[in-house]
Amino acid sequence: MHKSQQRSRKIIRTSVIGIVVNIILVLFKMAVGLITNSIAILLDAVNNLSDALSSIITIIGTKLAEKAPDKKHPYGHGRIEYVTAVLIAVIVLFAGVTSFKESAAKVLHPQAAEYTIVSLVIIGVAVVVKFFCGRYVKGVGEDINSGSLIASGSDAFFDAILSFATLIAAIISMIWGISLEGILGVAISVIIMKAGMEMLLETLNNIIGVRTDHALSRQIKEKIRSYPGVYGAYDLSLHNYGPTQIIGSVHIEVDDDMPAREIHKLSRKIAADILKKFGIILTVGIYAANNCPGEFSEMKRDVGNVIRKYPGILQMHGFYVDAEYKEVLFDLVIDFQADAAAVRDGVRKELTALYPDYLFDINLDIDYSD
């Protein structure tokens, strides 16, 4: 079975466990609520029903995300997982806002709550079950990089915290007659709203596109530089089409007289090994390097000296001198905060003054990865 299929099955199995747990809690609380005529317990049962909805959304999203690529969606449907994670984050955020409103009302208009031993036992059972269920679901989500499971597990975990606060407030009210339910509810609601917003922003960032993970980019470049004949790896750019689908490109620096057949074998080998080790589909391009070590070394040193005058330049690579056409080519990686065009023009002006017989073709690269 393919790894992506194993991952999908694990997500669905974990979500089903969440649904079963919440349905059992719903039936249990509704039965007790009807027997004891407790509106609070019945409302809590409805809340568990909404938690089951998070797991259902996760299952639907997972099934849609694993659909095979088609002509309209050649990169697959993996990003649907991000959409489901957004929906669940919105549910968490909504739960936090609703809880805040209810708790604030209790602070402004305190009412004496009546708790029974039965209601305390029910709340206690709910706390334990939701805590372990939330921790399990979130743990699986983190293990297989599923934003939907992480959000769903967090939702259950926060429900456990909210119920635990209610339990503490009930015990204090029964022993000392002090009502803290509203105050504790407000405090925890703020935490839930903050967590919901963070989950929402993190998932939206994945949809928009974020910088390649530092450790991953370093590992990939180190692997590529380990091949004989490769002098450097640059311009690594990775695009995420879902948690398990990453496509990207990279440039390698090789001798300018390397035969096409050797470049073909080398680039195919690198792409195959990166796919096997990291699960990333990588297209490999090349930079030609002047293969005579002493040739143009003074010019390259002068270029380096000029570049060091500009703090906005993060890197120079792809340096190549075409002696026949008197052309110097290289790329500059410019900091996002700097005026890239102005920096390039300044560098070109200084180098032209040093080497008036040469044309300097400077390409501006974006700082995609470390």
BALOBA-1460 file (C-alpha; in Angstrom, 3 decimals):
// residues 370
<rec num="1" residu="m" x="0.000" y="0.000" z="0.000"/>
<rec num="2" residu="h" x="1.289" y="3.494" z="-0.893"/>
<rec num="3" residu="k" x="2.307" y="5.782" z="1.987"/>
<rec num="4" residu="s" x="-0.350" y="8.360" z="1.101"/>
<rec num="5" residu="q" x="-3.031" y="5.655" z="1.228"/>
<rec num="6" residu="q" x="-1.756" y="4.456" z="4.601"/>
<rec num="7" residu="r" x="-1.849" y="8.042" z="5.833"/>
<rec num="8" residu="s" x="-5.430" y="8.545" z="4.602"/>
<rec num="9" residu="r" x="-6.600" y="5.344" z="6.278"/>
<rec num="10" residu="k" x="-4.986" y="6.414" z="9.535"/>
<rec num="11" residu="i" x="-6.731" y="9.802" z="9.383"/>
<rec num="12" residu="i" x="-10.108" y="8.177" z="8.699"/>
<rec num="13" residu="r" x="-9.629" y="5.538" z="11.425"/>
<rec num="14" residu="t" x="-8.690" y="8.201" z="13.973"/>
<rec num="15" residu="s" x="-11.637" y="10.386" z="12.953"/>
<rec num="16" residu="v" x="-14.036" y="7.448" z="13.296"/>
<rec num="17" residu="i" x="-12.760" y="6.896" z="16.843"/>
<rec num="18" residu="g" x="-13.495" y="10.560" z="17.555"/>
<rec num="19" residu="i" x="-17.008" y="10.246" z="16.162"/>
<rec num="20" residu="v" x="-17.755" y="7.101" z="18.185"/>
<rec num="21" residu="v" x="-16.480" y="8.687" z="21.415"/>
<rec num="22" residu="n" x="-18.553" y="11.831" z="20.887"/>
<rec num="23" residu="i" x="-21.704" y="9.911" z="19.940"/>
<rec num="24" residu="i" x="-21.386" y="7.815" z="23.123"/>
<rec num="25" residu="l" x="-20.994" y="11.009" z="25.164"/>
<rec num="26" residu="v" x="-24.010" y="12.546" z="23.406"/>
<rec num="27" residu="l" x="-26.246" y="9.547" z="24.177"/>
<rec num="28" residu="f" x="-24.991" y="9.328" z="27.768"/>
<rec num="29" residu="k" x="-25.485" y="13.033" z="28.499"/>
<rec num="30" residu="m" x="-28.869" y="13.207" z="26.791"/>
<rec num="31" residu="a" x="-30.133" y="10.271" z="28.816"/>
<rec num="32" residu="v" x="-28.916" y="11.744" z="32.101"/>
<rec num="33" residu="g" x="-30.098" y="15.218" z="31.103"/>
<rec num="34" residu="l" x="-33.617" y="13.971" z="30.381"/>
<rec num="35" residu="i" x="-33.714" y="11.928" z="33.581"/>
<rec num="36" residu="t" x="-32.473" y="14.794" z="35.772"/>
<rec num="37" residu="n" x="-34.253" y="17.471" z="33.694"/>
<rec num="38" residu="s" x="-30.950" y="19.368" z="33.355"/>
<rec num="39" residu="i" x="-30.811" y="21.883" z="30.468"/>
<rec num="40" residu="a" x="-27.073" y="22.408" z="31.033"/>
<rec num="41" residu="i" x="-26.307" y="18.730" z="30.505"/>
<rec num="42" residu="l" x="-28.522" y="18.607" z="27.394"/>
<rec num="43" residu="l" x="-26.714" y="21.623" z="25.947"/>
<rec num="44" residu="d" x="-23.375" y="19.941" z="26.676"/>
<rec num="45" residu="a" x="-24.625" y="16.908" z="24.742"/>
<rec num="46" residu="v" x="-25.345" y="19.145" z="21.748"/>
<rec num="47" residu="n" x="-21.799" y="20.496" z="22.032"/>
<rec num="48" residu="n" x="-20.428" y="16.942" z="21.758"/>
<rec num="49" residu="l" x="-22.548" y="16.485" z="18.646"/>
<rec num="50" residu="s" x="-20.806" y="19.473" z="17.056"/>
<rec num="51" residu="d" x="-17.448" y="17.889" z="17.968"/>
<rec num="52" residu="a" x="-18.435" y="14.804" z="16.007"/>
<rec num="53" residu="l" x="-19.050" y="17.140" z="13.071"/>
<rec num="54" residu="s" x="-15.345" y="18.077" z="13.096"/>
<rec num="55" residu="s" x="-14.397" y="14.432" z="12.645"/>
<rec num="56" residu="i" x="-16.959" y="13.993" z="9.865"/>
<rec num="57" residu="i" x="-15.519" y="17.024" z="8.047"/>
<rec num="58" residu="t" x="-12.037" y="15.522" z="8.413"/>
<rec num="59" residu="i" x="-13.143" y="12.226" z="6.862"/>
<rec num="60" residu="i" x="-14.880" y="13.934" z="3.931"/>
<rec num="61" residu="g" x="-11.863" y="16.195" z="3.344"/>
<rec num="62" residu="t" x="-9.464" y="13.245" z="3.441"/>
<rec num="63" residu="k" x="-11.495" y="11.228" z="0.937"/>
<rec num="64" residu="l" x="-11.667" y="14.200" z="-1.439"/>
<rec num="65" residu="a" x="-7.969" y="15.011" z="-1.005"/>
<rec num="66" residu="e" x="-6.852" y="11.522" z="-2.019"/>
<rec num="67" residu="k" x="-8.608" y="11.710" z="-5.399"/>
<rec num="68" residu="a" x="-6.228" y="11.077" z="-8.279"/>
<rec num="69" residu="p" x="-4.987" y="14.030" z="-10.371"/>
<rec num="70" residu="d" x="-7.085" y="14.924" z="-13.407"/>
<rec num="71" residu="k" x="-6.818" y="17.315" z="-16.344"/>
<rec num="72" residu="k" x="-8.344" y="20.185" z="-14.361"/>
<rec num="73" residu="h" x="-6.274" y="19.460" z="-11.233"/>
<rec num="74" residu="p" x="-2.960" y="17.980" z="-12.491"/>
<rec num="75" residu="y" x="-1.283" y="18.503" z="-9.099"/>
<rec num="76" residu="g" x="-3.883" y="16.426" z="-7.282"/>
<rec num="77" residu="h" x="-6.429" y="17.446" z="-4.650"/>
<rec num="78" residu="g" x="-4.230" y="17.422" z="-1.538"/>
<rec num="79" residu="r" x="-4.914" y="21.047" z="-0.639"/>
<rec num="80" residu="i" x="-8.504" y="20.119" z="0.217"/>
<rec num="81" residu="e" x="-7.043" y="19.003" z="3.569"/>
<rec num="82" residu="y" x="-6.161" y="22.632" z="4.227"/>
<rec num="83" residu="v" x="-9.755" y="23.655" z="3.502"/>
<rec num="84" residu="t" x="-11.082" y="21.131" z="6.026"/>
<rec num="85" residu="a" x="-8.546" y="22.347" z="8.586"/>
<rec num="86" residu="v" x="-9.824" y="25.901" z="8.022"/>
<rec num="87" residu="l" x="-13.423" y="24.768" z="8.612"/>
<rec num="88" residu="i" x="-12.493" y="23.026" z="11.864"/>
<rec num="89" residu="a" x="-10.452" y="26.028" z="13.015"/>
<rec num="90" residu="v" x="-13.528" y="28.193" z="12.385"/>
<rec num="91" residu="i" x="-15.606" y="25.762" z="14.491"/>
<rec num="92" residu="v" x="-13.056" y="26.079" z="17.333"/>
<rec num="93" residu="l" x="-13.077" y="29.860" z="17.003"/>
<rec num="94" residu="f" x="-16.877" y="29.945" z="16.980"/>
<rec num="95" residu="a" x="-16.989" y="27.718" z="20.071"/>
<rec num="96" residu="g" x="-14.611" y="30.099" z="21.837"/>
<rec num="97" residu="v" x="-16.698" y="33.161" z="20.919"/>
<rec num="98" residu="t" x="-19.941" y="31.469" z="21.995"/>
<rec num="99" residu="s" x="-18.405" y="30.357" z="25.290"/>
<rec num="100" residu="f" x="-17.054" y="33.866" z="25.866"/>
<rec num="101" residu="k" x="-20.492" y="35.428" z="25.373"/>
<rec num="102" residu="e" x="-22.162" y="32.949" z="27.727"/>
<rec num="103" residu="s" x="-19.426" y="33.308" z="30.360"/>
<rec num="104" residu="a" x="-19.411" y="37.105" z="30.155"/>
<rec num="105" residu="a" x="-23.175" y="37.103" z="30.697"/>
<rec num="106" residu="k" x="-22.655" y="35.021" z="33.854"/>
<rec num="107" residu="v" x="-20.053" y="37.521" z="35.093"/>
<rec num="108" residu="l" x="-22.341" y="40.509" z="34.473"/>
<rec num="109" residu="h" x="-25.451" y="38.764" z="35.715"/>
<rec num="110" residu="p" x="-24.350" y="36.077" z="38.186"/>
<rec num="111" residu="q" x="-26.853" y="33.413" z="39.072"/>
<rec num="112" residu="a" x="-26.604" y="30.781" z="41.724"/>
<rec num="113" residu="a" x="-25.955" y="27.491" z="39.995"/>
<rec num="114" residu="e" x="-27.344" y="24.260" z="41.382"/>
<rec num="115" residu="y" x="-25.067" y="21.259" z="40.981"/>
<rec num="116" residu="t" x="-25.676" y="17.678" z="41.992"/>
<rec num="117" residu="i" x="-23.295" y="14.799" z="42.542"/>
<rec num="118" residu="v" x="-24.651" y="13.229" z="39.344"/>
<rec num="119" residu="s" x="-23.887" y="16.335" z="37.272"/>
<rec num="120" residu="l" x="-20.365" y="16.521" z="38.722"/>
<rec num="121" residu="v" x="-19.722" y="12.885" z="37.871"/>
<rec num="122" residu="i" x="-20.936" y="13.474" z="34.303"/>
<rec num="123" residu="i" x="-18.690" y="16.507" z="33.901"/>
<rec num="124" residu="g" x="-15.747" y="14.571" z="35.375"/>
<rec num="125" residu="v" x="-16.234" y="11.653" z="32.985"/>
<rec num="126" residu="a" x="-16.487" y="14.058" z="30.058"/>
<rec num="127" residu="v" x="-13.245" y="15.787" z="31.080"/>
<rec num="128" residu="v" x="-11.284" y="12.532" z="31.217"/>
<rec num="129" residu="v" x="-12.719" y="11.115" z="27.977"/>
<rec num="130" residu="k" x="-12.320" y="14.347" z="25.979"/>
<rec num="131" residu="f" x="-8.816" y="14.953" z="27.312"/>
<rec num="132" residu="f" x="-7.464" y="11.576" z="26.247"/>
<rec num="133" residu="c" x="-9.447" y="11.591" z="22.995"/>
<rec num="134" residu="g" x="-8.142" y="15.058" z="22.113"/>
<rec num="135" residu="r" x="-4.567" y="14.161" z="22.976"/>
<rec num="136" residu="y" x="-4.762" y="10.976" z="20.902"/>
<rec num="137" residu="v" x="-6.276" y="12.653" z="17.834"/>
<rec num="138" residu="k" x="-3.888" y="15.602" z="17.969"/>
<rec num="139" residu="g" x="-0.906" y="13.278" z="18.486"/>
<rec num="140" residu="v" x="-1.801" y="11.237" z="15.401"/>
<rec num="141" residu="g" x="-2.277" y="14.465" z="13.441"/>
<rec num="142" residu="e" x="1.166" y="15.737" z="14.388"/>
<rec num="143" residu="d" x="2.715" y="12.366" z="13.592"/>
<rec num="144" residu="i" x="1.333" y="12.255" z="10.027"/>
<rec num="145" residu="n" x="1.189" y="16.032" z="9.409"/>
<rec num="146" residu="s" x="-2.595" y="16.306" z="9.231"/>
<rec num="147" residu="g" x="-3.838" y="19.809" z="9.972"/>
<rec num="148" residu="s" x="-7.429" y="18.575" z="10.136"/>
<rec num="149" residu="l" x="-6.661" y="16.016" z="12.860"/>
<rec num="150" residu="i" x="-4.566" y="18.529" z="14.794"/>
<rec num="151" residu="a" x="-7.434" y="21.020" z="14.709"/>
<rec num="152" residu="s" x="-10.014" y="18.356" z="15.599"/>
<rec num="153" residu="g" x="-7.872" y="17.079" z="18.482"/>
<rec num="154" residu="s" x="-7.336" y="20.613" z="19.738"/>
<rec num="155" residu="d" x="-11.099" y="21.174" z="19.638"/>
<rec num="156" residu="a" x="-11.665" y="18.132" z="21.884"/>
<rec num="157" residu="f" x="-8.790" y="19.124" z="24.161"/>
<rec num="158" residu="f" x="-10.200" y="22.625" z="24.682"/>
<rec num="159" residu="d" x="-13.625" y="21.163" z="25.408"/>
<rec num="160" residu="a" x="-11.978" y="19.107" z="28.159"/>
<rec num="161" residu="i" x="-10.351" y="22.231" z="29.607"/>
<rec num="162" residu="l" x="-13.648" y="24.126" z="29.519"/>
<rec num="163" residu="s" x="-15.477" y="21.247" z="31.210"/>
<rec num="164" residu="f" x="-12.688" y="20.983" z="33.798"/>
<rec num="165" residu="a" x="-13.091" y="24.686" z="34.604"/>
<rec num="166" residu="t" x="-16.838" y="24.101" z="35.004"/>
<rec num="167" residu="l" x="-16.100" y="21.187" z="37.355"/>
<rec num="168" residu="i" x="-13.746" y="23.291" z="39.514"/>
<rec num="169" residu="a" x="-16.249" y="26.137" z="39.623"/>
<rec num="170" residu="a" x="-19.014" y="23.708" z="40.631"/>
<rec num="171" residu="i" x="-16.956" y="22.227" z="43.471"/>
<rec num="172" residu="i" x="-16.037" y="25.706" z="44.775"/>
<rec num="173" residu="s" x="-19.680" y="26.763" z="44.535"/>
<rec num="174" residu="m" x="-20.885" y="23.694" z="46.458"/>
<rec num="175" residu="i" x="-18.285" y="24.033" z="49.243"/>
<rec num="176" residu="w" x="-17.883" y="27.793" z="49.683"/>
<rec num="177" residu="g" x="-20.891" y="29.206" z="47.834"/>
<rec num="178" residu="i" x="-18.648" y="31.313" z="45.568"/>
<rec num="179" residu="s" x="-19.557" y="31.521" z="41.869"/>
<rec num="180" residu="l" x="-16.468" y="31.489" z="39.621"/>
<rec num="181" residu="e" x="-18.036" y="29.810" z="36.614"/>
<rec num="182" residu="g" x="-18.299" y="33.019" z="34.595"/>
<rec num="183" residu="i" x="-14.766" y="34.259" z="35.345"/>
<rec num="184" residu="l" x="-13.126" y="30.915" z="34.582"/>
<rec num="185" residu="g" x="-15.247" y="30.602" z="31.459"/>
<rec num="186" residu="v" x="-14.121" y="33.995" z="30.167"/>
<rec num="187" residu="a" x="-10.443" y="33.204" z="30.766"/>
<rec num="188" residu="i" x="-10.586" y="29.838" z="29.037"/>
<rec num="189" residu="s" x="-12.717" y="31.203" z="26.193"/>
<rec num="190" residu="v" x="-9.998" y="33.737" z="25.424"/>
<rec num="191" residu="i" x="-7.443" y="30.890" z="25.275"/>
<rec num="192" residu="i" x="-9.719" y="28.908" z="22.940"/>
<rec num="193" residu="m" x="-10.288" y="31.915" z="20.650"/>
<rec num="194" residu="k" x="-6.539" y="32.562" z="20.514"/>
<rec num="195" residu="a" x="-5.824" y="28.921" z="19.661"/>
<rec num="196" residu="g" x="-8.572" y="28.883" z="17.009"/>
<rec num="197" residu="m" x="-7.170" y="32.014" z="15.393"/>
<rec num="198" residu="e" x="-3.639" y="30.576" z="15.411"/>
<rec num="199" residu="m" x="-4.866" y="27.345" z="13.783"/>
<rec num="200" residu="l" x="-6.760" y="29.354" z="11.186"/>
<rec num="201" residu="l" x="-3.792" y="31.599" z="10.344"/>
<rec num="202" residu="e" x="-1.366" y="28.668" z="10.166"/>
<rec num="203" residu="t" x="-3.591" y="26.805" z="7.721"/>
<rec num="204" residu="l" x="-4.202" y="29.922" z="5.618"/>
<rec num="205" residu="n" x="-0.428" y="30.435" z="5.473"/>
<rec num="206" residu="n" x="-0.060" y="26.919" z="4.046"/>
<rec num="207" residu="i" x="-2.639" y="27.764" z="1.385"/>
<rec num="208" residu="i" x="-0.929" y="31.049" z="0.513"/>
<rec num="209" residu="g" x="2.538" y="29.461" z="0.502"/>
<rec num="210" residu="v" x="5.260" y="29.693" z="3.135"/>
<rec num="211" residu="r" x="9.027" y="29.597" z="3.163"/>
<rec num="212" residu="t" x="10.637" y="26.176" z="2.825"/>
<rec num="213" residu="d" x="11.485" y="24.623" z="6.176"/>
<rec num="214" residu="h" x="15.066" y="25.531" z="7.143"/>
<rec num="215" residu="a" x="16.135" y="22.010" z="8.129"/>
<rec num="216" residu="l" x="14.556" y="20.423" z="5.039"/>
<rec num="217" residu="s" x="16.209" y="22.841" z="2.595"/>
<rec num="218" residu="r" x="19.598" y="22.318" z="4.253"/>
<rec num="219" residu="q" x="19.265" y="18.531" z="4.073"/>
<rec num="220" residu="i" x="18.261" y="18.597" z="0.405"/>
<rec num="221" residu="k" x="21.126" y="20.901" z="-0.581"/>
<rec num="222" residu="e" x="23.663" y="18.887" z="1.392"/>
<rec num="223" residu="k" x="22.473" y="15.724" z="-0.347"/>
<rec num="224" residu="i" x="22.765" y="17.343" z="-3.791"/>
<rec num="225" residu="r" x="26.234" y="18.777" z="-3.087"/>
<rec num="226" residu="s" x="27.452" y="15.289" z="-2.168"/>
<rec num="227" residu="y" x="27.388" y="14.119" z="-5.800"/>
<rec num="228" residu="p" x="30.736" y="14.143" z="-7.676"/>
<rec num="229" residu="g" x="30.880" y="16.949" z="-10.217"/>
<rec num="230" residu="v" x="28.385" y="19.175" z="-8.358"/>
<rec num="231" residu="y" x="29.956" y="22.389" z="-7.022"/>
<rec num="232" residu="g" x="26.843" y="23.861" z="-5.476"/>
<rec num="233" residu="a" x="23.060" y="23.707" z="-5.164"/>
<rec num="234" residu="y" x="21.037" y="26.917" z="-5.510"/>
<rec num="235" residu="d" x="17.557" y="28.337" z="-6.089"/>
<rec num="236" residu="l" x="15.776" y="25.542" z="-4.238"/>
<rec num="237" residu="s" x="12.066" y="26.262" z="-4.557"/>
<rec num="238" residu="l" x="9.400" y="23.924" z="-3.147"/>
<rec num="239" residu="h" x="5.657" y="24.147" z="-3.746"/>
<rec num="240" residu="n" x="3.210" y="22.411" z="-1.440"/>
<rec num="241" residu="y" x="0.130" y="20.855" z="-3.046"/>
<rec num="242" residu="g" x="-1.005" y="19.176" z="0.151"/>
<rec num="243" residu="p" x="0.771" y="17.667" z="3.181"/>
<rec num="244" residu="t" x="2.148" y="14.777" z="1.107"/>
<rec num="245" residu="q" x="2.624" y="16.387" z="-2.318"/>
<rec num="246" residu="i" x="5.670" y="18.648" z="-2.775"/>
<rec num="247" residu="i" x="7.017" y="19.668" z="-6.174"/>
<rec num="248" residu="g" x="10.049" y="21.870" z="-6.687"/>
<rec num="249" residu="s" x="13.148" y="22.821" z="-8.617"/>
<rec num="250" residu="v" x="16.845" y="23.430" z="-7.978"/>
<rec num="251" residu="h" x="19.939" y="24.518" z="-9.908"/>
<rec num="252" residu="i" x="23.253" y="22.691" z="-9.666"/>
<rec num="253" residu="e" x="26.633" y="24.124" z="-10.656"/>
<rec num="254" residu="v" x="28.756" y="21.901" z="-12.949"/>
<rec num="255" residu="d" x="31.721" y="22.296" z="-15.289"/>
<rec num="256" residu="d" x="30.872" y="24.088" z="-18.510"/>
<rec num="257" residu="d" x="32.395" y="21.278" z="-20.565"/>
<rec num="258" residu="m" x="30.410" y="18.459" z="-18.964"/>
<rec num="259" residu="p" x="28.774" y="16.450" z="-21.792"/>
<rec num="260" residu="a" x="25.001" y="16.559" z="-22.107"/>
<rec num="261" residu="r" x="24.755" y="12.810" z="-21.515"/>
<rec num="262" residu="e" x="26.607" y="13.189" z="-18.194"/>
<rec num="263" residu="i" x="24.382" y="16.095" z="-17.163"/>
<rec num="264" residu="h" x="21.348" y="13.981" z="-18.074"/>
<rec num="265" residu="k" x="22.531" y="11.023" z="-15.978"/>
<rec num="266" residu="l" x="23.491" y="13.261" z="-13.047"/>
<rec num="267" residu="s" x="20.231" y="15.249" z="-12.970"/>
<rec num="268" residu="r" x="18.120" y="12.083" z="-13.289"/>
<rec num="269" residu="k" x="20.073" y="10.452" z="-10.454"/>
<rec num="270" residu="i" x="19.613" y="13.474" z="-8.187"/>
<rec num="271" residu="a" x="15.874" y="13.721" z="-8.929"/>
<rec num="272" residu="a" x="15.355" y="9.999" z="-8.282"/>
<rec num="273" residu="d" x="17.298" y="10.032" z="-5.000"/>
<rec num="274" residu="i" x="15.516" y="13.154" z="-3.702"/>
<rec num="275" residu="l" x="12.149" y="11.573" z="-4.497"/>
<rec num="276" residu="k" x="13.124" y="8.363" z="-2.703"/>
<rec num="277" residu="k" x="14.581" y="10.053" z="0.388"/>
<rec num="278" residu="f" x="12.305" y="13.090" z="0.808"/>
<rec num="279" residu="g" x="9.232" y="12.252" z="-1.296"/>
<rec num="280" residu="i" x="9.752" y="15.449" z="-3.310"/>
<rec num="281" residu="i" x="9.410" y="15.688" z="-7.100"/>
<rec num="282" residu="l" x="12.379" y="17.847" z="-8.084"/>
<rec num="283" residu="t" x="13.329" y="19.334" z="-11.450"/>
<rec num="284" residu="v" x="17.095" y="19.905" z="-11.755"/>
<rec num="285" residu="g" x="18.531" y="22.764" z="-13.828"/>
<rec num="286" residu="i" x="22.193" y="23.727" z="-14.251"/>
<rec num="287" residu="y" x="24.634" y="26.588" z="-13.922"/>
<rec num="288" residu="a" x="27.829" y="26.320" z="-15.962"/>
<rec num="289" residu="a" x="31.066" y="27.006" z="-14.100"/>
<rec num="290" residu="n" x="34.332" y="28.026" z="-15.801"/>
<rec num="291" residu="n" x="36.334" y="24.821" z="-15.525"/>
<rec num="292" residu="c" x="39.776" y="26.430" z="-15.335"/>
<rec num="293" residu="p" x="40.335" y="27.298" z="-11.618"/>
<rec num="294" residu="g" x="42.737" y="30.189" z="-12.256"/>
<rec num="295" residu="e" x="40.774" y="31.684" z="-15.140"/>
<rec num="296" residu="f" x="38.784" y="34.796" z="-14.211"/>
<rec num="297" residu="s" x="39.542" y="34.247" z="-10.503"/>
<rec num="298" residu="e" x="40.616" y="37.876" z="-10.116"/>
<rec num="299" residu="m" x="37.410" y="39.088" z="-11.740"/>
<rec num="300" residu="k" x="35.325" y="36.848" z="-9.465"/>
<rec num="301" residu="r" x="37.211" y="38.229" z="-6.452"/>
<rec num="302" residu="d" x="36.485" y="41.799" z="-7.579"/>
<rec num="303" residu="v" x="32.812" y="40.937" z="-8.017"/>
<rec num="304" residu="g" x="32.780" y="39.557" z="-4.465"/>
<rec num="305" residu="n" x="34.391" y="42.733" z="-3.103"/>
<rec num="306" residu="v" x="31.751" y="44.910" z="-4.763"/>
<rec num="307" residu="i" x="28.884" y="42.714" z="-3.561"/>
<rec num="308" residu="r" x="30.067" y="42.908" z="0.055"/>
<rec num="309" residu="k" x="29.394" y="46.668" z="-0.015"/>
<rec num="310" residu="y" x="25.658" y="45.988" z="-0.268"/>
<rec num="311" residu="p" x="24.101" y="44.558" z="2.942"/>
<rec num="312" residu="g" x="20.888" y="43.746" z="1.069"/>
<rec num="313" residu="i" x="22.641" y="41.062" z="-0.986"/>
<rec num="314" residu="l" x="22.304" y="37.662" z="0.685"/>
<rec num="315" residu="q" x="24.106" y="35.525" z="-1.901"/>
<rec num="316" residu="m" x="25.818" y="35.509" z="-5.292"/>
<rec num="317" residu="h" x="25.902" y="32.331" z="-7.377"/>
<rec num="318" residu="g" x="25.931" y="31.048" z="-10.940"/>
<rec num="319" residu="f" x="29.043" y="33.093" z="-11.799"/>
<rec num="320" residu="y" x="30.167" y="32.461" z="-15.353"/>
<rec num="321" residu="v" x="32.325" y="34.410" z="-17.790"/>
<rec num="322" residu="d" x="31.705" y="33.999" z="-21.511"/>
<rec num="323" residu="a" x="35.111" y="35.074" z="-22.856"/>
<rec num="324" residu="e" x="34.011" y="34.915" z="-26.491"/>
<rec num="325" residu="y" x="31.164" y="37.384" z="-26.086"/>
<rec num="326" residu="k" x="32.749" y="39.353" z="-23.209"/>
<rec num="327" residu="e" x="29.765" y="38.669" z="-20.980"/>
<rec num="328" residu="v" x="29.642" y="37.983" z="-17.230"/>
<rec num="329" residu="l" x="26.593" y="36.233" z="-15.840"/>
<rec num="330" residu="f" x="25.611" y="35.649" z="-12.224"/>
<rec num="331" residu="d" x="22.578" y="35.705" z="-9.919"/>
<rec num="332" residu="l" x="21.996" y="37.792" z="-6.820"/>
<rec num="333" residu="v" x="19.689" y="36.814" z="-3.980"/>
<rec num="334" residu="i" x="18.344" y="40.049" z="-2.496"/>
<rec num="335" residu="d" x="16.734" y="40.558" z="0.906"/>
<rec num="336" residu="f" x="12.990" y="41.202" z="0.691"/>
<rec num="337" residu="q" x="13.432" y="44.524" z="2.506"/>
<rec num="338" residu="a" x="15.948" y="45.885" z="-0.014"/>
<rec num="339" residu="d" x="15.275" y="47.682" z="-3.309"/>
<rec num="340" residu="a" x="16.418" y="44.836" z="-5.557"/>
<rec num="341" residu="a" x="16.518" y="46.826" z="-8.800"/>
<rec num="342" residu="a" x="18.521" y="49.647" z="-7.210"/>
<rec num="343" residu="v" x="20.994" y="47.169" z="-5.714"/>
<rec num="344" residu="r" x="21.478" y="45.424" z="-9.068"/>
<rec num="345" residu="d" x="21.985" y="48.737" z="-10.877"/>
<rec num="346" residu="g" x="24.560" y="49.830" z="-8.285"/>
<rec num="347" residu="v" x="26.520" y="46.578" z="-8.592"/>
<rec num="348" residu="r" x="26.436" y="46.673" z="-12.389"/>
<rec num="349" residu="k" x="27.646" y="50.293" z="-12.456"/>
<rec num="350" residu="e" x="30.639" y="49.561" z="-10.222"/>
<rec num="351" residu="l" x="31.617" y="46.415" z="-12.117"/>
<rec num="352" residu="t" x="31.292" y="48.138" z="-15.487"/>
<rec num="353" residu="a" x="33.692" y="50.813" z="-14.239"/>
<rec num="354" residu="l" x="36.201" y="48.080" z="-13.310"/>
<rec num="355" residu="y" x="35.720" y="46.047" z="-16.505"/>
<rec num="356" residu="p" x="34.405" y="48.382" z="-19.230"/>
<rec num="357" residu="d" x="34.923" y="45.777" z="-21.958"/>
<rec num="358" residu="y" x="32.469" y="43.347" z="-20.386"/>
<rec num="359" residu="l" x="28.696" y="43.244" z="-20.274"/>
<rec num="360" residu="f" x="27.302" y="42.237" z="-16.859"/>
<rec num="361" residu="d" x="24.085" y="40.202" z="-17.042"/>
<rec num="362" residu="i" x="22.820" y="40.099" z="-13.452"/>
<rec num="363" residu="n" x="19.703" y="38.069" z="-12.646"/>
<rec num="364" residu="l" x="17.686" y="38.793" z="-9.487"/>
<rec num="365" residu="d" x="16.707" y="35.709" z="-7.505"/>
<rec num="366" residu="i" x="14.093" y="35.538" z="-4.765"/>
<rec num="367" residu="d" x="15.103" y="34.307" z="-1.304"/>
<rec num="368" residu="y" x="12.914" y="31.187" z="-1.465"/>
<rec num="369" residu="s" x="14.924" y="29.000" z="0.917"/>
<rec num="370" residu="d" x="17.989" y="28.890" z="3.166"/>
